[in-house]
Amino acid sequence: MILKPYQLVNMKSKTSNYYLFYGQNEGQKNEVIQKIINDKFTKNIYRYDEDEILNNYDNLLNELSNKSFFEDKKMLIISRVTDKIISFIEDVKERNIRDIKIIINSKALDKKSKLRASFERDKELVCVAFYHDDNSTLSNIASKFFNEKKIPISREIINMLVERCRGDRINLSNEISKIENFLLDKDKISFNEILKLTNLAENYSFSELADACLSNNKKKTLLIINENNFSADDCIALIRIFLNKAKRIFALKKMEQENKSIEECLTSYKPPIFWKDKEVVRKQIKHWSLERIQKLIFFVNELELLMKKENTISVYLLNDFILDQVRISN
């Protein structure tokens, strides 16, 4: 059974005891889990990784069945999961173990995931996707905070604060906590004060920078470069990500040469391309020719070797490389 996060507001009225929470929005997942805890569970909350469950499988099932594991209502939160956890859920259901709620917390799952499919099909199981918050949602959260504190605030400040959190309400919550402490003996705050007080969330991942550059998004590429301070180790990690993504583009262009449409290429490519990445990969396929991407792969290989030899100037080498790609593309 599929539900939306907002439908979980009245969780205590739901009859299911088995939930799959998947996606990258850990902040929203944590809020929902905390609400469930506050509603029904004040104790007997146990957190496991999947490996701990599988390594102690029979003992844990027996303890749950014999009710010796807990005296009262119990909650298991299981993280770092794979499809292997399905058998555990099926065994718990088969034994009709009562007074238990199991929440499986997973990262993003594509449509081919057996775990996701199992929870979506079964009416006794609840499957909830937690996608990144959009700016409108984060803006509402920030505005609510300032309204409750009766702090006058401009739309410019709200927009700046939301932009620096990069789609993650955990980052927004952290920055709001800083502002709250700052306002303990104040009744207003300026744009410059918030600018100094908050940090750009380090959510501009290496992958995001590589994708922006390879898809010819000049504005985003320059923004990420300007907002990040890369170390020498970061440069090596980032250039390897560039290499892997360039090789993917090369493979997709080869598939396209076989008279396949872009959509066919995206669908048949292995390993599968996650749905949220398909649009940017689609742009990359259109932007690069087979010859140009092949030359880029050779160059990136040479650049990695140079960075390892000249570690002290690797940041400059990286910036020059990225800026060169932007110049070539425009």
C-alpha positions in Angstrom: 0.0 0.0 0.0 1.4 3.4 -1.0 0.9 6.5 1.2 2.2 10.0 1.0 4.1 11.5 3.9 1.3 14.0 4.7 -1.1 11.0 5.0 1.0 9.7 8.0 -0.1 12.6 10.2 -2.7 10.3 11.8 -0.4 7.4 12.0 -2.1 6.2 15.2 -5.3 5.5 13.3 -3.5 3.2 10.8 -3.8 -0.5 11.3 -0.6 -1.5 9.6 2.5 -2.3 11.7 5.0 -2.5 8.9 6.3 0.5 7.1 9.0 1.1 4.5 10.3 4.7 4.4 12.6 5.2 1.5 14.2 8.2 -0.1 16.8 10.9 0.5 14.8 13.2 2.8 16.2 12.0 6.1 14.9 15.1 7.9 11.2 14.4 7.0 11.6 10.7 7.8 13.0 11.6 11.2 10.1 13.9 11.9 7.5 11.2 11.0 9.3 8.6 13.0 9.5 11.0 16.0 5.8 11.6 15.7 5.1 7.9 15.8 7.3 7.6 18.9 5.6 10.5 20.6 2.1 9.1 19.8 2.6 5.5 21.0 6.1 4.7 22.0 7.9 6.1 24.9 10.2 3.1 25.5 11.0 -0.2 23.8 12.4 1.5 20.7 15.2 -0.6 19.2 17.4 0.4 16.2 19.2 -2.1 14.1 21.1 -2.4 10.8 20.0 -5.2 8.5 23.2 -7.1 9.2 22.3 -7.3 12.9 18.9 -8.7 12.1 20.2 -11.3 9.7 23.1 -12.4 12.0 20.7 -12.9 14.9 17.7 -14.0 12.9 16.3 -17.0 14.7 16.9 -15.7 18.2 15.3 -12.4 17.5 12.2 -14.1 15.9 11.9 -16.4 18.9 12.2 -13.6 21.4 9.5 -11.6 19.6 7.2 -14.7 19.4 7.7 -15.5 23.1 7.2 -11.8 24.1 10.3 -12.0 26.1 12.0 -9.4 23.9 9.7 -6.6 25.2 7.1 -6.3 27.9 5.0 -3.7 26.2 4.5 -2.2 22.7 7.6 -2.4 20.7 9.2 -0.6 17.8 12.0 -1.8 15.6 13.7 0.7 13.2 15.8 -1.1 10.7 18.3 0.7 8.5 20.9 0.0 5.8 18.6 -2.6 4.2 18.6 -4.7 1.1 16.0 -7.1 -0.4 17.1 -9.7 2.2 15.0 -8.0 4.9 11.8 -9.1 3.1 12.1 -12.6 4.6 12.2 -11.1 8.1 9.0 -9.1 7.6 7.3 -12.1 6.1 8.3 -14.3 9.1 7.1 -11.7 11.6 3.7 -11.5 9.8 3.4 -15.2 9.5 3.9 -15.7 13.3 1.2 -13.0 13.9 3.4 -11.2 16.4 1.3 -8.5 18.0 2.1 -5.1 19.6 5.0 -4.5 17.3 5.7 -1.8 14.7 8.6 -2.2 12.3 9.9 0.7 10.3 12.4 0.0 7.5 14.4 3.1 6.7 16.0 2.9 3.3 17.8 5.2 0.9 16.4 5.7 -2.5 14.9 2.7 -4.2 14.1 2.4 -7.9 10.9 0.7 -9.3 12.7 -2.6 -9.8 13.5 -2.9 -6.1 11.9 -6.1 -4.7 11.7 -4.5 -1.3 9.7 -1.5 -2.6 7.5 -3.7 -4.8 6.7 -6.0 -1.9 5.5 -3.1 0.3 3.6 -1.4 -2.5 1.6 -4.6 -3.4 0.7 -5.9 0.0 -2.2 -4.1 1.7 -0.9 -5.0 5.1 2.4 -3.1 4.4 2.8 0.6 4.0 5.3 2.1 1.5 6.2 5.8 1.8 8.6 7.8 -0.5 10.4 10.7 1.0 11.7 13.0 -1.7 13.8 16.1 -1.3 11.9 19.1 -0.1 11.3 21.8 -2.6 12.0 25.4 -1.9 8.4 26.2 -1.3 8.2 23.6 1.6 11.4 24.8 3.2 10.3 28.5 2.8 7.1 27.7 4.7 9.1 26.0 7.5 11.4 29.0 7.8 8.5 31.5 7.7 6.6 29.6 10.4 9.7 29.8 12.7 10.0 33.6 12.3 6.3 34.1 12.6 6.1 32.1 15.9 9.1 34.1 17.2 7.4 37.4 16.0 10.6 38.3 14.2 10.1 40.6 11.2 11.8 39.1 8.2 12.1 39.9 4.5 11.4 37.5 1.7 15.0 38.1 0.6 16.3 36.6 3.9 13.9 33.6 3.6 15.0 32.9 0.1 18.7 33.1 1.0 18.3 30.9 4.0 16.4 28.2 1.9 19.0 28.4 -0.9 21.8 27.7 1.5 20.1 24.6 2.8 20.1 22.9 -0.6 16.8 21.1 -0.3 17.4 19.5 3.1 15.2 20.2 6.1 17.9 18.9 8.4 20.2 21.6 7.3 17.4 24.1 7.6 16.7 22.9 11.1 20.4 23.3 12.1 20.5 26.8 10.7 17.3 27.8 12.4 18.8 26.5 15.7 21.7 28.9 15.3 19.4 31.8 14.5 17.2 30.9 17.6 20.3 31.0 19.9 21.4 34.3 18.3 17.9 35.8 19.0 17.8 34.9 22.7 18.4 38.6 23.6 17.3 40.2 20.3 14.1 40.9 18.5 15.4 41.3 15.0 18.1 40.0 12.7 19.6 41.4 9.5 20.4 39.9 6.2 24.2 40.2 6.8 23.9 38.7 10.3 22.1 35.6 8.9 24.7 35.4 6.0 27.5 35.3 8.6 25.7 33.1 11.0 24.7 30.3 8.6 26.8 28.1 6.3 26.1 26.9 2.9 25.0 23.3 3.4 27.7 21.0 2.0 25.1 19.3 -0.2 26.6 20.4 -3.4 28.0 16.9 -3.8 30.8 15.9 -6.1 28.2 14.1 -8.2 26.1 17.3 -8.5 29.0 19.3 -9.6 30.1 16.8 -12.2 26.5 16.5 -13.5 26.1 20.3 -13.8 29.4 20.6 -15.7 28.8 17.7 -18.0 25.2 18.8 -18.8 26.5 22.3 -19.7 24.8 24.1 -16.8 27.2 27.0 -16.6 25.3 28.9 -13.9 25.0 26.0 -11.5 28.6 24.9 -12.1 30.0 28.3 -11.2 27.7 28.6 -8.2 29.0 25.2 -6.8 32.6 26.1 -7.4 32.2 29.5 -5.7 30.4 28.0 -2.7 32.9 25.2 -2.0 36.4 24.9 -0.7 37.9 21.7 -2.1 40.8 19.9 -0.6 43.5 18.0 -2.5 41.8 14.7 -1.6 38.4 16.1 -2.7 39.9 16.9 -6.1 41.0 13.3 -6.7 37.6 12.0 -5.6 35.8 14.5 -7.8 37.9 13.8 -10.9 37.1 10.1 -10.5 33.4 10.9 -10.4 33.9 12.9 -13.6 35.6 10.0 -15.2 32.9 7.5 -14.3 30.2 9.8 -15.5 32.1 10.5 -18.7 32.4 6.8 -19.3 28.6 6.4 -18.8 28.0 9.1 -21.4 30.4 7.4 -23.8 28.6 4.0 -23.4 25.2 5.7 -23.9 26.4 7.5 -27.1 27.7 4.1 -28.4 24.2 2.7 -27.7 22.6 5.7 -29.5 24.8 5.0 -32.5 23.1 1.6 -32.8 20.0 3.5 -33.8 18.5 3.4 -30.4 16.5 6.3 -29.1 17.7 8.2 -26.0 14.8 6.7 -24.0 15.8 3.2 -25.0 19.4 3.9 -24.0 18.4 5.2 -20.6 16.1 2.3 -20.0 18.4 -0.5 -21.0 21.7 0.9 -19.5 23.3 -1.2 -16.8 23.6 -0.4 -13.9 20.1 1.2 -14.0 20.0 5.0 -14.0 17.8 6.1 -11.1 14.7 8.0 -12.3 15.6 11.4 -10.7 19.0 11.3 -12.6 17.5 10.6 -16.0 16.8 14.2 -17.0 20.3 15.4 -16.4 21.7 12.3 -18.2 19.4 13.0 -21.1 20.9 16.5 -21.4 24.4 15.0 -21.3 23.7 12.6 -24.1 22.4 15.5 -26.3 25.3 17.8 -25.4 28.2 15.4 -26.0 29.4 13.9 -29.3 31.0 10.5 -29.2 34.4 11.9 -30.3 34.3 14.8 -27.7 33.4 12.6 -24.8 36.2 10.1 -25.8 38.7 12.9 -25.8 37.5 14.0 -22.4 37.9 10.5 -20.9 41.6 10.5 -22.1 42.2 14.0 -20.7 40.6 13.2 -17.3 42.8 10.1 -16.9 45.9 12.2 -17.6 44.6 14.9 -15.2 44.2 12.4 -12.4 47.8 11.3 -12.8 49.0 14.9 -12.8 47.0 15.7 -9.6 48.6 12.8 -7.8 52.1 14.0 -8.9 51.4 17.7 -8.2 49.2 17.4 -5.1 49.8 21.0 -3.9 48.2 22.5 -7.1 45.4 19.9 -7.6 42.7 22.5 -6.6 44.0 24.9 -9.3 44.1 22.0 -11.8 40.6 21.0 -11.0 39.2 24.6 -11.2 41.0 25.2 -14.5 39.6 21.9 -15.9 36.0 22.7 -14.9 36.2 26.3 -16.2 37.7 25.1 -19.4 34.7 22.7 -19.9 32.3 25.7 -19.3 34.2 27.9 -21.8 34.4 25.1 -24.4 30.6 24.5 -24.1 29.6 28.1 -24.4 
